[in-house]
């Protein structure tokens, strides 16, 4: 088998076999195939596309290129949740204890933030002492004993994806639905859960800018999941404005805790309950979505979800008192109000610019070597559809270095657009694909 023939075949629009895709994935991962030939194949795929079988083959081969976690020692149906990334996306910290409180095991690997997109692992480290690295046996034991564990991704999880993604990033072949879907799903499949709920973001703060593209990605990932034996549901959600009000690590942790108390922002609360209900369905904990939503409500109202959060934090070495006493969490020494320069209704928010405002304050990483400040960030006070009077506070900045505030302020003012006419609040959940 020759890589030249495989490139030629895909260039002409023919379907690649499982054996051919495996040859490429294994060869590129072990270094026997050079960058320039795999780049040529990626470009051929970009223009000719891949059908469902090819996409499933690619996903499975990348998943099997490294460690495949065996979670069979964890009792029950393990349901994972994945978000395609956004700004202020705090759902995992609310969702994990909520689902675990219902007796559904949550064994999840999450990533760190890079650029304007936040990472769950960074947020969890806001709890003093929280350990995001556990040996596999300890990870499994924590889930069996406490119902939940969330750790950082192992470096040997789908290494082929890491290497291929780096090549896509420098060859302008990132934005292909099959390649995106295979990249996401390979890591989810390697992580060992029985079922997956996908949060596919759509809008100005998401990778998929249009609803049609987001639906196509969700459909592709659901088909991949089913092809490799994982029950999968895709939920397409809005990211034309940040989710919730807080952007920044410890600020988002506080918002997550408030949501588990039943006092969180309406959009974060609705989205988390919807994900939980779908995870309950996939785990056969309930028979209908309505039952799942009712169960989520009951677990929050009874305080059981909050109790599970404290138990989870303590089980991974964190200070559970921080769940009740926010002064134990990292905090910024200074704050500043950003006030409206005009009146009207918020018409749109360039979500990525809000993420960049938090980034320049120190809440995110410019590159993988950057050190983040867990206490800084911002809280938004006005969202799309809200009425604004001249001088009203649009956001509060929480910062450690005054030199960072000018850039953050510019991003926030640039992000907001206003209308004199009343604006409808945007739809949060567009569609569910199962």
N, C-alpha and C positions, 0 to 999 in steps of 0.2 A: 504494500500500500504506500502511495506517495502523496505528500501534501500538495504537490503541484497538481495532481489529477483532481484532488478534492476541491482546490481553488477553482480550477477550470469548470468542474461540474456545477458548483454553486454560481459561478459567474454566468453560466448559461441558464440558470433558473431551475435546475433539477433538485430533487429532494436528496438530502444526505442520509445515509443509513446510520443506524445505531453504532455500528462498528467504525464507520468513518469519523463520527463525532467523538467517539471514545479515543480513537487514535490521536486526534488533534488535542483533546483535553489532556490526555496522559503525556503526550509528547511535549506540549508547551509547559506543563507543570514540572516535568523532570528536566527540562532544558534542552531536549534533543531537537526541538523545532525552534527556529529563530524568530525573532520579533517581526521581521519584515514579511515573512510568509503568513504568519497568523494575522498580521495587520491587513494583508491583502484579502484573506478569507473573511475577516470581520467587515471589510468594506463591501465585499460581494454579498454578505448576509444583509448588510444595511440596505442595499438597493434591491435585492431579490426577495428578501424576507425569509421567514421560516414558517412551515405549517405547524399544526398542533403536535404532531408526532416528533418532528425535529426539535421543537422547543422543549418537550418533555424529555427527550433523550439528552439534550444539552444540560438540562437542570439536574437530571439524575447523575450524569457523569461528573458534573462539578461537585455535587453533594458527596459523591463517593471518592473524591480526590483526596480527602483527608479523613479526620476522625468522624465516625458516625456514632452519635451518642445513643447508648442503649438505656432507655428509661423504663424498661420492663419491670425493674425492681420497685418502681413506684406504683402503688395500687390505684386503680381507677383510670378513667379516660383523661389523658393529659391534653389540654387545649391551650394553644399558644395564640398570642395576638401580635400582629406586626403593623406598624405605621410606616407609610412611605416618607414620612418626615414633614415637619412644619415648624411653626413658631408658637411657643407657649403650649406645646403638646405634652400635657402632664398626665395623660390618661392612665399610664401603667401604674403609677403610684396610688391612684384611686382604685383602679380595676383589680390589681393583684390581690389585695386583702379582701375586697368585696367578693370576688369569685371564690377565694379560698374559704371565706366564712360560710359559704354554701356547701362546703365539702367537696368542691371540685379542685383537684390539685393543679397548682400553677408552678411549672418548672421552666423558667424563662431565662434566656440569654439576651442581653441588651448591649447596645454600643455606647460609645462616648460621643459627645457633640463635636462637630467640626464646622467652621464657618457660622452662618446665621442660624443653623439648625441645632437645637439642644439635644443632649443625650441623657437617657434615663440613668445610666451609671453615675454620671456626674451629679445628678440631682440627689441620688441616694446617698452619696458621700457627704451631703450636707448634714446628715445625722452623724454626730461625733462618734467615731469608732466603727462605723458601718463598713464591713468587709465585702467587697464586690468580687473578690477572688476566693473561691472555695475549691478544694479537691472534689473530683466527681463523686466519690463515696460520701463526702460531707454534704454535697449538694443534694444527692438523693435522700440522705438521712434527714436533712432539714425539711424536704418536701413531705416525706412520710410522717414526720413528727409534728410539723407545724402547718402543713398544707401549702406552703409557698416558699420559694427561694428565687431570687433574681441575681444573676451574676454577670460579669463581663464576658464577652465572647472570647473563646479560646482561639489562639492564633492558628490552630490546626483545623479549624472548622472551614470546610470548602476552600482550601488554599488556591485551587484553580480559579475560583471566582475572583479572589483578591488580585491575582496576577493578570487575568484577562481584563478585569475592570480598569486596572492601571493602564493597560494598553489602549482600551477604548477611550480613556480620558484624554490621551494625547493623539488620537487618530480621528477625532470627530465622529465616533461611532457610538456615543453613549445613548442618544435618544432614539433607540429602536425598541419597540414594545417587546419583542421576543427576548432580546438580550437583557432588557431591564427585568422582565418577569423571571427569567432563568436565574439572574443574579440574586434576586430577593428570595425566591423559593428554594434555591439550592441550600442556603444557610438555614432556612426554616426546617427543611426536610432533614438536614444533617443534625439539627438540634433535638430531634427525637420525639416530638409531640405527635399524638394521634390525630389531632384536628387543629385547624388554623382559622382564625378570624383575621381578615385583612382590612385595615383602614387605609383606603386609597384616597389621598388628599388631592384636591382639585382647586386651582385658583392661583392668585398672584404670589402666594407664599409656598406653593407646591412645585414639585418637578413637572407634573402634568398640569398645564395651564388651562386646558379646555375640558369641558365635561365629556365630550366624545372620546378624547384621548384617555381620560381617567377610566371611563367605562370599558374601553378596549383593554387597558392594562388589567383591570379587575377581572374581566372575563377570561383573559389569557391565564392569569395566575390561578383562578378557580379551576380551569380546565387542567392545568398542570397538576394541581393538588389531587384532583380526582384520578388523573392518569397514573399517579404513583401511589395511590391508596390512602390519601389523606382527605378526610372530610374537610371541605374548605368553603368559607363564605367570604365574599368581598363586599364591603360597604363603602360606597363613594361619598365622601364628606367634603364640606366646604373649607377652603383655606384662603379665602379672599380677605380674611382678617385673622389675627391671632386667636387661638382657642383660649377661652378664659380671659382673665385680665392681667395676670402676672407673667413676666418674661424675665428669667434669671433663676438660678438654681434653688437657693433656699426660699426665695419668694414663691416659686412654683410649689415647693414642698408644703409651705404654709397653706397655699390655695388648695392643694390636694387634701390636706387634713380638714380644712373647712368644708370641703365638698363631702367628705365622709361623715361629717357632722350634720349634713343636710343644709349647709349654709353657703355652698359654693356658687359660682356663676351658673346661670341657667344653661348656657351652651355646653360647658364642661360636664355638668350634671347629666344632661340629656344624653350626650354622646357616651359617657361612661356606662350609664344604665343600659343603653342600647347594645353596647359591646358585651356587657355582662349577660344580658338576656340571651344573646346569640351563643355565647360560650356555654351557658346552661343548657341550651338546646343541643349543641354538639356533644355535650357530656351526658346527655340523656337525664339530666337533673330535673327538667321540666318537659312538658309535651307541646307547649305553645309559647310563642313570643310574649303574649300577654301574661302568661304565668311567670315567665322569666322576669319581666319588668316589675311585676308585683313582688316577686321574691327579692329583687334588688332594693325596692323601696323598703321592704320589711327589715332587711339586714342593716340598712342605714338608720332607719327610725329606731330600731332596738339597740343600737350601739354596738352590735356584734362585729360589724365591719371595722369600726374604730379599734375595738379590742384586738382584732386580728392584725391590724397595722402595727400596734404596739408590740404584739407577740413576734411578728415578723422582724421588726427592727432589732429587737433584743436577740433574736435567734441568729442574726448575722453580726453580732458584736456591737450594734449601735446603742446609743443612749435612748431608751424608750421614753424617758422623762421629757425629751424634746417634743414628743407628740402632744404633750400638754403645756409645756413651757417653751414658747418660741424664742425666749432669750438665750436658750442653749444652742440655737442654730446660728450659723454665720450671719453677720449683718454688716451693712455698710455704715460708715460713720456719718455720712452726709446725705441730704436729700434736697431736691429742687423741683419746683412745680414748672411745668411747661403749659403756658396758658394760650387760649385761642386768640388769634389776631383778627378774627372776623366771626360773625354770627351766621346761623343757618342750620342745616342738617348735614350730618356726616354722610357723604355720598359714596366714598370709597376710601380704602386704606391699602397702600402698597405694603403688603405684609412683610416682604423681604427687607424693606427699609426699617421696619420696626425691629426685626431680628438683628439688623446691622447696628442699630442704636444700642441694643444690649451688648452686642459684640464689642463695640469700641469702648464701652464702659468696663469691659473685662470679664463679662459673663460667658463668653465663648472663646474658641480657639481660632486664630488666624491660620495656624498650621498645627501639625500633630505634636510639635514640641512646646507649644504655648502653654503657659500656666494660667489657669482660670481663677477668678476671684468668686468664690461661692456666694458671697453676700450681696453682690451688686446686681443691678437690673433695673426694671421699671414696671410700674403698674399703670395700666391704661384705665382711664375714667370715661372715655367716650368711644363707642363702637358704631358701626354702620347703622343708620336710621335714627341715632340719638340727636336730639336738638341741642345746639350749642349757642351760648351767648358770648359776646365779646368779653374776654377776660376769664371765662370758665377754664378750669384745669383740664387739659387733654390727657396729661400723664404726669406721674411723679417719678423722677429719676432717683435712684439710690446708688451712690458712687463713693469711691475711695480716693480718686485722683481728680482734682478740679480741671486738670488739663484735658480730661476726656469728655467733659460735658458739652463743649461747643459742637463737636462733631455729632454727638448723640442728639442734641437739640435740632441741628440741621436735618438729620435723617427723619426725625419725627414730624417736623413741619412739612417736609417734602412728601411724607407718606400720606398725610391727610388731604382729602379734597372735599369741598363743601358745596351744597346746593341751597338755593333759597326755597326750593320746593320740598315738601315732605318726602322722605325716602323710606321705602319698605325695608324692614329688616330681612337679611338674606336667609334663604333656606339652608339649614345646617346639614341635613342628611338627604342626598339626592336619590340614591337607589341602593337596593340590596341585591346582590347577584349570588345565587346559590345553585 
